[in-house]
């Protein structure tokens, strides 16, 4: 498995190891619970998997031509690893109320599946080919997808760790 995705798996495992039901569902005012953060991550991995499957089924990259603005966003988020706080998640990755048990049981397998599909796309289309569009950043290569998910997952793993020690303000 790619080192970015392996580090992603470790970050999520570390953030959730031994997490209690109360820690998962604790809901400080105005923020997602740890369960909702995990569901958000799960939905992003599921979306990437679906997009990569479409790419492989069609036998060609599904990325659009890149713009200068997208290059700048990719450089900041992926290459520099900076995700601005307060950015609203795309609708398709907003928590919908999936069972936390399901998400915890399946999130690792989604990462593994994503890694396998990224490797297949990379083998088929090349290292430098932008294979699929990210809904905010634009067209990414397989390596950029891996690094994006690591940066994004690490960002949220820190949130989960903080939520585990925060008391509810209901």
Buried (B, 14 or more C-beta within 10 A) or exposed (E): BBEBBBBBBEBBEEBBEEBEEEBBEBBBEEBBBBBBBBBBBBBBBBBBBEBBBEBBEEEEBBBEEBEEEBBEBBEBBBEEBEBEEEEEBBEEBEBEEBEBEEBBEBBBEBBBBBBBBBBBBBEBBEEEBBBBBBEEBBBBBBBBBBBBBBBBBBBBBEBBBEBBEBEEEE
